[in-house]
Amino acid sequence: MSEIPYSVRRSERARRVRVSVDPEAGVEVVLPARAPRREAAAAMVELRPWVERRLRTLARAREELGLRPGVVPFLGGPLELEPEPGRSRVTRRGERLLVPAGDHRPALERWFRRRAREEVAPRLERACAAAGTRHGALTIRGQRTRWASCSPRGDMSFNWRLLLAPEPVLDAVVWHEVCHLEVLDHSPRFWALLEGRCPDYRAHQRWLRRYGPLLSLPPAPA
C-alpha cells in the first residue's frame, strides 16, 4: 500500500490532531504545539480511508469541471491565459486574458476582485429592487470558507471566487444574501423566502458544495 504524501503544521491554538485535504495545499496534519510528531503518522493511519475518499472525490470533481492548464473559468465559460513578459496587469481581449509571465496569480486575483465588484453590484441592486429592500456597503473578499455574508446592518460581503463558478450560481448566492436582509437567520421562514425568489437554489448549493473547493486560480506552467 503506497504512502499518502502529507505535510505537518504545528499550531498553538490546536487542541487536538486535525487532518485536512485541500485541492491546493494537499493533505495536511495539524498538531498541537506540544504533541509528538508520531501522532501525525498515527492520525494518517487512522483516517486513511477518509483521506482516500476525499482525494477521489476531488479528482472526480476536477475531471467533471474540465479544468486544464492555461485556462481559468469565468462565470461558466473558459478564458485562455496568455503570458506576456514585462506585463504587470491583467487585460482581457475577447476570450483571452493577457497575464504577466511567471507567477500570474497575484495580478490575476486583483483582476478578478475588480470584476467581482462589477458583476455583483448590479445583480445586488436588481435583487434588492425586486425584493423591495436596501443593502448597506458592498465588500469583495477572498475568504476560504465563506462565499458571502450579510451583516445585521445590511452590509454585504462576497467572495471574488464566485466568478469562477457558473453565472446562475453567483445569482443564487446574491439572492441568498438579499433574503437575509429580511430574515437574518436560516429558519424555515428564510428557506421558504429564498425558494420563492430563487426556486432552484438547492441545485446551486449542491454545485458549490461539490466544486467550490476547486475554485482557485491556476498556477503558471512549470
Order of alpha helices (4+ residues) and beta strands (2+ residues): beta-beta-beta-alpha-beta-beta-beta-beta-alpha-beta-beta-beta-alpha-alpha-alpha
